[in-house]
């Protein structure tokens, strides 16, 4: 496969090179090999071919010389640009979005994950159907042709649109079920912590290390697509729900962000985010910025965050990273170093979100006593002739609901 990167005035050659290096990894994850790459500097994209006819001819000649049957562009192509390029190149022209969708199609395992990926693929391919009938009728392999919905892509646009509507309906039902489960978790005192981070930062390994779970871990991009929640006991004895989520990446396709929004609700609803960062990555700050961009996109920018620099066993010079990010933690999920520090930081941050409250509850209000135990962390209980006196840690919402019985707070 030949890779093509274009540097615009708002970018630099180094940024284009780093993005192409990542695209090469994505292509490798999808099951293909890089045979060559082409750079170009432009003031603006060519409306017809993105790179211009001359550069397109140069890319075609390189593809012929290295015997490449596909060209992948690091920038997003419009349907018209893709069609024009394929005519000039005489071979498939794909963009970064198509590669990422293909990887997701390979890795989706749950019913919901498959539906989400298929929906994203259909929304990406629908505007590109014009002139693709011949190609879509050939169910060949390769990047851009795979996926749970490939047989659906042989039918006409009207049936594809019906399929999109059905998938959206199915996902709404699955989302409703998840919200019911989420409500049940919210009715307990257990706090919700979500792992977020760049793909392959080691989030699943962190989950496994903290909870002794056995979630699939692989040294590859997008090994985790489905959210996985496990219970985690903190040093003080309290329980929290810890959730692993899909990894983010630069230029994450809009279709995927939209399709996976229901899964990413666990991030928006979390009390605390553990932002896992690969301390050995070539561009650590770039990865952090990419994750924070997606968090803003899904409405989770204001959720409390702890930066967790993972894989310190692969980078002995990690300390400057920790120094630059106040309140961050350094650890190795692989060796276990730093796990105790991380647990203490999680406990401290969650505790800072609660208030120590004293409540006086009559003996005949068992429902209130049960609510305090369910929603808070009970520290002490005592009784006299008037009822029970309880000291507990409560979040502001729980304190508001129990205000009738609050006699003191600190």
PALODREN-964106 format. One record per atom (N, C-alpha, C): residue in one letter; x, y, z. Coordinates in steps of 0.001 Angstrom, whole numbers, plus 500000, padded with zeros to 6 digits. Example, Ala and Ser with C-alpha at 12.3 -4.5 7.8 and 13.67 -1.06 7.14 Angstrom:
<pts>
A513190494310507800 A512300495500507800 A513200496700507800 S512850497750507080 S513670498940507140 S512900500030507870 
</pts>
This chain:
<pts>
X500849498808500000 X500000500000500000 X500886501244500000 X500518502243499206 X501232503519499182 X500475504506500062 X501193505212500946 X500598506192501839 X500857507596501311 X499871508472501470 X500008509851500989 X499667510811502125 X500589511741502406 X500361512762503426 X500512514148502841 X499609515044503195 X499640516420502677 X499768517383503842 X500759518272503764 X500962519287504798 X500309520590504366 X499353521042505166 X498671522309504904 X499362523430505701 X499030524698505414 X499688525814506102 X499575525777507626 X498494525163508148 X498328525119509608 X499065523946510251 X499818523178509452 X500573522046509980 X502050522135509627 X502829521156510105 X504258521114509808 X504606519772509186 X505788519720508571 X506261518470507978 X506413517387509041 X506915517773510229 X507089516798511315 X505748516198511733 X504725517035511812 X503395516537512182 X502856515584511123 X503097515924509844 X502656515040508758 X503385513705508832 X504703513745509092 X505490512510509206 X504975511636510347 X504700512275511516 X504209511513512670 X502849510897512367 X501992511653511674 X500668511145511324 X500767509993510328 X501714510089509386 X501925509001508425 X502488507757509106 X503356507957510099 X503883506813510856 X502736506074511534 X501798506838512097 X500648506207512743 X499747505535511707 X499564506184510558 X498765505579509489 X499377504257509045 X500714504204509010 X501400502962508653 X501075501855509656 X501018502220510959 X500635501254512003 X499190500805511821 X498315501751511483 X496906501418511257 X496768500452510083 X497487500735509008 X497454499857507827 X497968498464508187 X499033498423508988 X499584497136509430 X498561496375510273 X497872497094511175 X496836496468512008 X495707495916511151 X495407496620510061 X494338496184509156 X494759494979508313 X496054494657508309 X496512493461507610 X497222493711506294 X497735494941506100 X498441495252504855 X499823495823505187 X500640496003504177 X502012496491504364 X502226497778503584 X503006498674504187 X503381499903503486 X504471499593502471 X504248500050501229 X505254499822500178 X505959501117499793 X505391502248500207 X505993503532499879 X505118504646500393 X505679505865500432 X504872507004500869 X505226508248500079 X504242509135499957 X504392510359499182 X504003511545500058 X504846512606500039 X504541513838500773 X504203514941499782 X503378515863500245 X503100517043499437 X502776518220500348 X503220519415499940 X502834520643500636 X501845521381499748 X500724521804500340 X499714522531499572 X499165523679500415 X498717524737499745 X498051525830500447 X496608525472500772 X496001524637499897 X494624524193500116 X494400522922499291 X493428522077499689 X493169520847498927 X492655521167497528 X493050520365496548 X492486520473495207 X491058519925495261 X490064520697494818 X488665520240494947 X488382518924494230 X489094518665493131 X488801517469492334 X489527516230492835 X490816516381493214 X491613515190493557 X492367515316494876 X492178516385495590 X492843516705496852 X494318517066496643 X495047516276495806 X496483516496495632 X496832517139494292 X495866517263493407 X496136517798492070 X496468516681491088 X496201516912489802 X496387515860488793 X497838515435488651 X498758516401488699 X500178516070488543 X500672515154489642 X500338515479490893 X500768514651492021 X500065513296491978 X498810513270491532 X498077512003491404 X498777511087490399 X499266511666489294 X499991510865488296 X501294510334488880 X501962511155489713 X503203510713490376 X502920509544491324 X501815509643492044 X501427508560492966 X501117507290492179 X500456507439491026 X500149506275490180 X501434505591489725 X502426506384489284 X503692505800488814 X504407505061489930 X504401505636491153 X505031504960492296 X504300503660492606 X502963503702492544 X502163502500492846 X502484501379491855 X502640501752490605 X502985500750489584 X504365500167489864 X505316501033490229 X506698500568490421 X506838499649491634 X506013499864492678 X506117499021493876 X505029497952493907 X504244497862492821 X503189496863492692 X502159496973493824 X501697498213494046 X500691498468495085 X499312498574494448 X498338497865495037 X496983497893494468 X496072498890495172 X496582499556496222 X495761500499496992 X496615501687497422 X496002502872497399 X496644504092497910 X495792504615499057 X496428504891500190 X495701505392501355 X496161506821501656 X495194507729501706 X495462509131501993 X495229509405503482 X496156510144504089 X496036510433505522 X494939511445505796 X494550512184504764 X493487513183504913 X492169512602504435 X491068513142504951 X489749512634504553 X489419513110503139 X488989512177502317 X488618512478500930 X487108512591500806 X486655513512499957 X485225513575499658 X484902512438498689 X483623512047498594 X483269510988497633 X483719511317496215 X483594512590495805 X484002512972494447 X485506512856494267 X486266513302495263 X487727513198495188 X488161511733495111 X487521510886495906 X487858509466495891 X487602508858494516 X486454509193493929 X486125508665492600 X487085509149491532 X487412510436491554 X488345510989490569 X489739510378490702 X490190510192491941 X491516509616492166 X491591508179491651 X490526507416491875 X490550506020491432 X490627505927489906 X490007506896489221 X490109506909487752 X491544507190487314 X492197508164487960 X493568508522487584 X494557507430488012 X494382506929489219 X495341505953489774 X495168504561489179 X493939504241488764 X493680502897488266 X493687501849489359 X493452502267490568 X493449501353491724 X492645502015492851 X492431501259493925 X491621501770495041 X492290502974495697 X491493503992496001 X491956505152496761 X491117505231498031 X491761505096499157 X491064505124500443 X491621506248501293 X490896506596502358 X491432507567503304 X491563506921504678 X492098507692505615 X492363507195506968 X491087506645507609 X489971507329507352 X488695506893507925 X488355505472507517 X488548505137506231 X488231503785505738 X489087502738506436 X490356503064506698 X491255502115507364 X490795501866508801 X490469502946509513 X490034502798510906 X488720502020510978 X487801502314510071 X486536501566510038 X486785500087509791 X487756499785508933 X488079498395508630 X488620497665509865 X489491498348510626 X490043497744511844 X488922497484512848 X488029498459512994 X486902498277513908 X486041497098513469 X485852496948512146 X485047495836511631 X485684494491511988 X487002494430511940 X487698493176512273 X487598492861513764 X487610493911514612 X487707493698516058 X486374493643516781 X485293494097516137 X483987494100516812 X483573492671517148 X483162492451518389 X482786491085518794 X481376491013519370 X480954492028520126 X479614491984520724 X478561492389519692 X477306492068519985 X476196492467519105 X476176493974518933 X476348494696520040 X476316496157519978 X477515496694519200 X478700496144519468 X479896496606518762 X479770496424517261 X479249495274516844 X479080495014515407 X478070495978514796 X476985496227515525 X475961497145515010 X476516498559514898 X477299498965515886 X477883500310515868 X478831500479514684 X479667499471514452 X480624499547513347 X479902499529512009 X478910498650511884 X478172498579510617 X477476499906510321 X476889500508511351 X476230501795511165 X477230502854510685 X478404502883511307 X479428503854510912 X479878503602509472 X480046502326509111 X480475501992507746 X479425502415506717 X478157502146507021 X477104502491506074 X476997504001505880 X477124504744506973 X477053506203506861 X478241506749506070 X479378506062506170 X480561506472505403 X480390506113503924 X479806504947503664 X479748504452502281 X478548504969501490 X477480505326502181 X476277505757501458 X476554506872500449 X477260507949500833 X477513508998499845 X478465508557498740 X479127507421498925 X480113506939497956 X479558505845497049 X478247505589497134 X477669504481496364 X477658504740494868 X477550506006494480 X477472506324493057 X478721505808492348 X478528504955491370 X479653504439490598 X480398503305491272 X479899502853492464 X480614501789493167 X479925500442493013 X478865500404492222 X478092499162492104 X478937497977491704 X479825498184490713 X480644497058490237 X481546496538491349 X482188497487492073 X483125497068493112 X482415496397494275 X481229496953494618 X480525496409495766 X479959495027495484 X479771494708494215 X479225493391493892 X480313492326493935 X481569492772493985 X482674491815494091 X483095491762495548 X482696490741496239 X483012490692497665 X484443490232497867 X485348491100497498 X486758490780497669 X487212491108499066 X488432490729499378 X488992491066500676 X489737492370500584 X490382492731501667 X491213493920501669 X490586495067502414 X491415496051502749 X490944497195503518 X489846497920502765 X488786498265503506 X487687499014502919 X486571498153502378 X486783496831502318 X485743495947501773 X485157495037502838 X485800494985504013 X485404494059505052 X484322494655505925 X483652493829506697 X482777494373507722 X481511493583507908 X480902493756509094 X479675493029509387 X478583493307508368 X478608494479507705 X477526494827506808 X477861494704505346 X478884493937504972 X479333493952503578 X478268493404502617 X477487492386503047 X476470491863502131 X475393492911501880 X475104493756502889 X474096494805502724 X474528495827501679 X475827495974501495 X476305496994500573 X476118496618499109 X475576495419498839 X475307495022497454 X473934495493496995 X473158495962497924 X471798496347497567 X471719497845497319 X470542498311496896 X470435499712496492 X470363500655497689 X470438501958497372 X470497502971498408 X469293502941499346 X468115502684498795 X466909502702499627 X466972501626500702 X467416500435500316 X467518499358501303 X468634499641502299 X469693500314501846 X470763500678502771 X470260501670503817 X469461502634503357 X468908503622504288 X467998502938505307 X467204501962504838 X466347501202505769 X467202500457506790 X468332499925506312 X469247499204507207 X469820500155508265 X470168501367507835 X470685502367508777 X469641502649509853 X468387502830509436 X467324503130510397 X467119501967511372 X467210500728510846 X467050499563511728 X468174499505512760 X469416499714512301 X470559499691513218 X470429500770514286 X469989501955513869 X469819503043514842 X468761502674515882 X467696501999515423 X466664501545516359 X467190500490517317 X467956499522516777 X468541498468517622 X469468499068518675 X470285500035518246 X471236500651519168 X470513501472520241 X469379502080519872 X468608502817520877 X468090501877521965 X467660500666521550 X467195499676522538 X468341499240523451 X469500498966522844 X470657498556523636 X471087499676524575 X470995500918524090 X471358502062524930 X470400502182526113 X469102501909525854 X468110501971526930 X468426500938528013 X468824499725527567 X469191498680528538 X470397499117529365 X471391499738528695 X472579500157529416 X472240501248530435 X471333502160530029 X470963503242530943 X470241502694532168 X469463501618531965 X468801500972533103 X469840500405534057 X470873499730533495 X471954499192534327 X472715500317535019 X472924501415534281 X473654502551534841 X472885503170536004 X471545503262535854 X470724503812536936 X470829502949538187 X470852501620537961 X470972500703539107 X472299500936539829 X473370501175539046 X474677501425539663 X474679502771540394 X473979503760539814 X473948505088540435 X473227505059541774 X472296504093541960 X471548504025543211 X472391503444544343 X473594502989544040 X474486502487545073 X475497503573545421 X476257503364546492 X477277504339546889 X478538504191546046 X478574503170545192 X479789502925544421 X480015504006543368 X481183504590543411 X481544505615542437 X481911504974541107 X481841505780540032 X482119505282538682 X483397505930538147 X484357505085537797 X485643505547537267 X485831504933535880 X486170505763534900 X486363505262533533 X487801505452533079 X488313504426532400 X489639504496531790 X489486505068530382 X490212506129530085 X490229506674528727 X491685506826528307 X491902506955527011 X493275507145526560 X493442506812525095 X494629507090524610 X494955506804523222 X494967505297523022 X494671504866521808 X494676503422521552 X496056502823521840 X496069501656522422 X497287500923522776 X498099501598523883 X497429502422524728 X498131503038525858 X498230502081527037 X497457500973526975 X497513499971528043 X496349500035529010 X495207500565528572 X494043500710529458 X493539499355529960 X493442498380529059 X492933497059529463 X493895496384530436 X495193496592530245 X496187496019531162 X496065496676532538 X495792497984532560 X495570498680533835 X494337498104534523 X493246497906533767 X492026497313534338 X492323495939534924 X493044495122534167 X493373493770534639 X494236493819535900 X495210494727535921 X496114494830537066 X495359495273538319 X494425496237538172 X493720496775539329 X492635495837539845 X491948495135538936 X490765494355539334 X490964492842539215 X492132492429538719 X492402491005538473 X491383490427537499 X490927491276536582 X490027490815535523 X490862490114534457 X490203489538533488 X490922488851532406 X490440489379531064 X490486490701530925 X490083491336529674 X491193491156528650 X490800490926527388 X491777490733526313 X492756491905526249 X494054491588526247 X495065492624526049 X495976492188524912 X496174493075523960 X497061492805522837 X497857494058522528 X499103493875522067 X499929495018521684 X499577495410520260 X498363495944520091 X497896496365518782 X496840497452518948 X496590498170517874 X495642499273517937 X494206498755517988 X493392499379518816 X491952499077518907 X491662497620519254 X492431497048520194 X492130495678520638 X490831495656521448 X490486496791522079 X489261496878522882 X488260497802522197 X487066497280521882 X486000498117521330 X484814498200522282 X484570497127523032 X483397497070523904 X483764497518525314 X482915498363525904 X483148498815527277 X483026497631528233 X483978497510529149 X483980496433530140 X484027497055531530 X483083496690532396 X483029497244533752 X483319496162534781 X484179496490535746 X484526495573536834 X484456496329538160 X484206495598539238 X484214496211540573 X485645496242541091 X486007497355541732 X487357497527542272 X487250497945543729 X487931497199544604 X487928497548546031 X489093498480546320 X488786499631546922 X489791500634547237 X490464500318548572 X491608500965548857 X492330500678550106 X491478500889551359 X490513501828551316 X489663502083552481 X488488501135552597 X488374500198551656 X487296499213551702 X486121499530550808 X486005500799550357 X484871501157549503 X485039500546548115 X483911500326547418 X483934499739546085 X483680500821545040 X484340500684543892 X484045501568542761 X483835500699541530 X483101501239540548 X482961500576539251 X484022501144538318 X484878500293537795 X485945500712536883 X485632500194535487 X485583501099534495 X485179500740533132 X486293501027532139 X486594500030531318 X487544500171530212 X486762500582528970 X487313501501528171 X486590501993526993 X487461501905525744 X486838502125524588 X487551502097523310 X488618503190523292 X489774502888522709 X490849503871522617 X490564504926521566 X491159506090521757 X490999507179520796 X492238507253519919 X492142508033518853 X493242508175517912 X493097509536517231 X494184510048516684 X494091511307515930 X493138511112514747 X492418512176514426 X491499512147513273 X490520510979513378 X490015510741514581 X489028509670514765 X487794510018513946 X487350509109513057 X486232509426512162 X484977509866512902 X484355510928512384 X483120511448512974 X482059510358513070 X482000509503512016 X480984508436512005 X481161507508513207 X482423507235513577 X482666506335514697 X482339507004516024 X482702508272516171 X482383508987517407 X480873508989517623 X480110509242516550 X478646509257516647 X478103507867516965 X478625506848516266 X478111505484516454 X478415504962517850 X479568505355518403 X479986504832519702 X479587505744520868 X478778506778520579 X478412507716521638 X477695507026522790 X476839506049522465 X476111505366523540 X477079504611524438 X478089503953523838 X479092503246524630 X479891504237525468 X480154505416524894 X480972506411525576 X480195507188526632 X478902506876526799 X478134507487527889 X478778507192529236 X479443506033529354 X480088505681530629 X481184506682530967 X481747507309529939 X482775508330530166 X482126509621530654 X481029510014529993 X480329511252530359 X479756511148531776 X479256509958532145 X478606509762533447 X479579509441534573 X480864509324534258 X481845508923535278 X482054510025536308 X482387509607537538 X482787510571538567 X484235510995538365 X485037510090537786 X486467510351537612 X486970509616536382 X487819510280535603 X488469509652534450 X489917509360534779 X490362508143534486 X491792507823534521 X492294507921533087 X493006508998532775 X493512509224531425 X494858508512531301 X494817507304530714 X496014506466530613 X496843506910529406 X498115507193529657 X499022507690528615 X500226506753528521 X500596506375527302 X501786505565527080 X503010506471527237 X503730506309528362 X504886507173528639 X506034506935527670 X505975505830526914 X507065505514525978 X506718505897524544 X505548506529524327 X505114506889522969 X505999508001522398 X506165508040521069 X507007509070520452 X506475510487520661 X505147510662520668 X504551511990520801 X503510511960521915 X503988511994523143 X503104511862524306 X502082513000524354 X502541514245524191 X501629515382524285 X500604515354523159 X501024514938521967 X500090514825520845 X498987513829521146 X499338512707521794 X498336511711522172 X497367512266523220 X497918513002524199 X497073513610525232 X496088514587524591 X496589515425523687 X495733516420523023 X494635515745522203 X494971514638521520 X493982513936520698 X492857513368521569 X493211512819522730 X492206512255523641 X491310513366524181 X491929514481524565 X491133515579525127 X490210516185524068 X490631516160522814 X489775516649521735 X488506515793521643 X488672514456521688 X487499513568521614 X486624513734522850 X487243513906524022 X486458514120525242 X485597515375525109 X486145516423524497 X485336517630524262 X484197517328523294 X484489516537522261 X483485516207521244 X482284515472521846 X482532514599522827 X481437513795523385 X480832514439524634 X481329515614525026 X480755516317526170 X481292515883527513 X482541515372527541 X483120514884528800 X484329515709529236 X484475516908528686 X485666517718528976 X485727518163530434 X484562518245531102 X484535518769532472 X484571517675533540 X484640516420533133 X484723515327534117 X486116515339534750 X486177515173536070 X487464515173536785 X488395514116536201 X489687514446536132 X490643513576535433 X491917513393536257 X492421512172536245 X493759511877536779 X494601511353535622 X495740511973535375 X496635511520534316 X497476510353534839 X497454509225534106 X498188508030534522 X499223507701533442 X500491507921533748 X501555507615532786 X501947506154532944 X501507505349531981 X501727503898532005 X502986503544531206 X503427502312531344 X504581501765530613 X505888502470530977 X506021502849532275 X507270503499532682 X508441502523532655 X508132501216532615 X509209500227532490 X509879500323531119 X509176500932530142 X509733501092528791 X510322502484528578 X510209503349529595 X510776504701529499 X511307505139530862 X512589504894531128 X513171505252532441 X513149506762532699 X513054507572531634 X513087509033531799 X511677509625531832 X510794509006532594 X509396509428532612 X509127510595533562 X510034510877534509 X509752511850535575 X509371513239535070 X510016513769534013 X509589515093533519 X508117515140533115 X507577514015532613 X506150513961532250 X505278514171533484 X505642513476534566 X504876513585535816 X504981515002536369 X506183515577536295 X506390516929536823 X505561517963536068 X505372517726534764 X504626518697533947 X503119518623534176 X502637517518534731 X501192517336534916 X500897517107536404 X500499518177537064 X500270518126538505 X499191517100538857 X499469516312539886 X498506515317540341 X498521514026539562 X499459513894538611 X499518512674537793 X500226511550538527 X500093510347537994 X500678509145538598 X501479508402537529 X502635507874537931 X503438507045537026 X503323505592537456 X503157504686536479 X502995503279536836 X503386502385535667 X503505501111535962 X503646500096534927 X502620499015535211 X501589498953534383 X500576497910534560 X501197496536534322 X502272496504533548 X502945495239533231 X503661494672534455 X504410495531535195 X505181495045536347 X504458495247537676 X503487496153537702 X502784496442538950 X503337497637539695 X504441498206539229 X505024499368539889 X504060500549539826 X503872501208540971 X503031502395541015 X501549502134541220 X501129500870541300 X499696500559541444 X499150501099542766 X499926500928543851 X499467501392545163 X499273502913545167 X500206503627544537 X500091505091544453 X498830505487543684 X498549504771542593 X497369505072541794 X496095504868542610 X496012503764543330 X494826503495544147 X494624504580545201 X495721505028545810 X495610506093546824 X495138507404546210 X495630507716545010 X495215508949544336 X493732508879543974 X493287507710543459 X491863507546543129 X491015507760544384 X491418507135545492 X490669507272546756 X490594508725547190 X491745509414547133 X491785510814547581 X490895511699546708 X490957511493545385 X490158512329544482 X488661512087544687 X488280510808544834 X486858510505545034 X486383511033546388 X487253510926547397 X486877511409548736 X486687512932548726 X487497513617547920 X487395515084547864 X486074515540547247 X485378514622546560 X484085514966545948 X482930514766546919 X483223514289548129 X482175514032549117 X482350514952550314 X481332514956551184 X481356515782552385 X481048514896553586 X481741515145554691 X481463514405555917 X480216514998556565 X479176514161556707 X477859514639557160 X477410513825558367 X476787514524559336 X476180513835560488 X474670513888560331 X474030512724560490 X472578512637560299 X471923512017561527 X470734512496561867 X469932511925562959 X468661511347562347 X468474510044562516 X467361509363561848 X466542508574562888 X465223508771562936 X464377508003563867 X464424506506563551 X464170505699564577 X464207504247564392 X463189503760563371 X462054504480563254 X461004503988562357 X461248504365560898 X462369505014560606 X462677505376559215 X463790504478558667 X463467503190558594 X464434502227558036 X464785502515556587 X463818503120555847 X464072503443554447 X465188504481554310 X465201505446555264 X466245506479555237 X467596505871555603 X467615505019556604 X468860504347556996 X469427503543555823 X468525502847555119 X468965502042553969 X469530502942552871 X468898504102552686 X469350505040551653 X470750505574551975 X470980505894553250 X472309506387553655 X473375505328553371 X473086504081553712 X474045502994553471 X474249502768551979 X473178502945551212 X473253502683549780 X474017503778549040 X473814505026549449 X474350506147548683 X475625506744549262 X475941506405550486 X477125507012551096 X478074505984551681 X479162506507552213 X480132505648552914 X479957505909554407 X479326504958555111 X479042505120556537 X480318504889557334 X480653505892558176 X481886505801558974 X481593505352560401 X480565505941561034 X480203505547562411 X478691505543562563 X478204504708563486 X476782504660563835 X476657504554565344 X475723505317565916 X475443505200567348 X473945505423567540 X473433505047568715 X471990505185568942 X471722505692570349 X470602506372570504 X470079506760571819 X468567506596571769 X467861507143572755 X466425506904572805 X465665507539571629 X466262508555570977 X465550509237569890 X465768508604568517 X466828507792568384 X467083507167567089 X468558506947566825 X468913506897565546 X470294506617565142 X471021507914564757 X472286508010565163 X473163509109564726 X474244508493563838 X474335508999562636 X475238508403561643 X476178509470561099 X477449509124560993 X478413509956560277 X478761509236558974 X478613509943557887 X478841509311556574 X479396510328555584 X480077509798554562 X480526510648553460 X479474510588552358 X478970511752551956 X477928511820550934 X478329512810549846 X477907512510548615 X478122513504547559 X477025514561547673 X477202515710547000 X476222516799547145 X474783516395546831 X474576515537545808 X473218515117545450 X472569514322546576 X473335513364547130 X472793512534548217 X472517513384549453 X473420514322549726 X473209515199550886 X471923515999550718 X471660516456549492 X470437517208549224 X469195516366549455 X469249515108549012 X468084514221549179 X467842513884550655 X468915513919551457 X468811513539552866 X468838514762553795 X468633515955553212 X468811517205553990 X467921517266555222 X466752516639555176 X465802516672556309 X466413516080557579 X467401515151557391 X467954514460558560 X469383514894558874 X469916515858558097 X471281516344558335 X471274517279559552 X472177516992560491 X472297517843561702 X473655518522561758 X474574518105560917 X475892518722560923 X476693518286559713 X477635519142559308 X478477518813558152 X479822519472558338 X480864518858557741 X482207519436557831 X482962519167556556 
</pts>
